[in-house]
């Protein structure tokens, strides 16, 4: 385990990189013995500083839940991070590209919980029973650590590379639609770049919600009612730049559009 002062120092580096929209050297290049436990400790210190500064936690993101994302990153296990109120956009938004580093887009579903969900033996059925509704979402990736050679330790420390999310307007209860077959057709400036279906996320996009509840149980915590859970991408990340218009067609769950300015 890294020393507490090292963990605190890295958390401050990441906070400054977030403020300045810059990138820091890989943690694992400087601390090759850093563990996954260290990375979550760094993320927790960073999270607590953000909350102390006045930001409000509204949910959790789960990452690396599909084969497409695992192959794209070379990382083979899911991870998670936190989401704050000032990172939530809605379809039609103009998003300042300068607020982020290494900006990419992923296609996902988000779930809003109707009641708390706790492990350690949470199943997919338990997760579906706790979900109020699903809504389509695009995740904006925001990486403050150099990408080349990055490991899961680096990614988790950097709040699982979460930057923002763009929510659609169509909401569906889990009993209204077969969530496994929700499609995603992702386009940049009118040209289709990525396609997928939500079953690519662990066989069912809500499986990650159960996984996260069980993960939290290891630390004596639970997911709370009203939290937004971003369930993981079922396409590879797509790079975006200033001036790009992004759209994603989710079939029966509508279309999300946004523009990077």
Order of alpha helices (4+ residues) and beta strands (2+ residues): alpha-alpha-alpha-beta-alpha-beta-beta-beta-beta-alpha-beta-alpha-beta-beta-beta-alpha-beta-beta-beta-beta
